[in-house]
Amino acid sequence: MQALQQRYDELEKRYNNLKLSRSITAQEGSSAAETKARFARLVREIDKCISLLNE
């Protein structure tokens, strides 16, 4: 059961990464402001992860 949970968690992370990658690359027609906002959200997520690692 534990191995299945680990596999599920890994696949979920990979799926989320794929969704993020596609959302960034598929936005060819998006405005500069939308792109900037999207990257700002990404930076905030990265900052949260870094702060969790530093605790």
Kinemage of the C-alpha trace (Angstrom):
@kinemage 1
@onewidth
@group {chain A} dominant
@subgroup {mainchain}
@vectorlist {calphas} color= white
{ca met a 1} P 0.000 0.000 0.000
{ca gln a 2} L 2.841 2.365 0.882
{ca ala a 3} L 4.594 1.711 -2.438
{ca leu a 4} L 1.372 2.503 -4.305
{ca gln a 5} L 0.989 5.758 -2.376
{ca gln a 6} L 4.560 6.767 -3.243
{ca arg a 7} L 3.965 5.948 -6.904
{ca tyr a 8} L 0.727 7.947 -6.856
{ca asp a 9} L 2.498 10.946 -5.318
{ca glu a 10} L 5.246 10.761 -7.943
{ca leu a 11} L 2.755 10.566 -10.800
{ca glu a 12} L 0.737 13.433 -9.370
{ca lys a 13} L 3.844 15.634 -9.228
{ca arg a 14} L 4.745 14.738 -12.803
{ca tyr a 15} L 1.198 15.480 -13.949
{ca asn a 16} L 1.218 18.866 -12.243
{ca asn a 17} L 4.569 19.681 -13.842
{ca leu a 18} L 3.206 18.733 -17.244
{ca lys a 19} L 0.120 20.899 -16.752
{ca leu a 20} L 2.316 23.818 -15.760
{ca ser a 21} L 4.609 23.322 -18.711
{ca arg a 22} L 1.726 23.185 -21.154
{ca ser a 23} L 0.030 26.216 -19.650
{ca ile a 24} L 3.176 28.269 -20.139
{ca thr a 25} L 3.928 27.126 -23.671
{ca ala a 26} L 0.328 27.069 -24.901
{ca gln a 27} L -0.268 30.725 -24.144
{ca glu a 28} L 1.097 32.108 -27.406
{ca gly a 29} L -1.681 34.681 -27.735
{ca ser a 30} L -1.558 35.835 -24.143
{ca ser a 31} L -0.668 39.377 -23.252
{ca ala a 32} L 2.527 40.412 -21.547
{ca ala a 33} L 0.600 41.215 -18.365
{ca glu a 34} L -0.927 37.724 -18.232
{ca thr a 35} L 2.457 36.120 -18.784
{ca lys a 36} L 4.019 38.307 -16.107
{ca ala a 37} L 1.272 37.385 -13.638
{ca arg a 38} L 1.721 33.683 -14.390
{ca phe a 39} L 5.460 33.892 -13.761
{ca ala a 40} L 4.881 35.878 -10.578
{ca arg a 41} L 2.699 33.013 -9.304
{ca leu a 42} L 5.459 30.564 -10.178
{ca val a 43} L 8.043 32.609 -8.318
{ca arg a 44} L 5.783 32.746 -5.249
{ca glu a 45} L 5.401 28.958 -5.354
{ca ile a 46} L 9.176 28.533 -5.608
{ca asp a 47} L 9.700 30.944 -2.711
{ca lys a 48} L 7.257 28.917 -0.600
{ca cys a 49} L 9.151 25.728 -1.389
{ca ile a 50} L 12.484 27.321 -0.516
{ca ser a 51} L 11.152 28.632 2.792
{ca leu a 52} L 9.844 25.156 3.651
{ca leu a 53} L 13.253 23.659 2.910
{ca asn a 54} L 14.977 26.240 5.097
{ca glu a 55} L 12.837 25.414 8.147
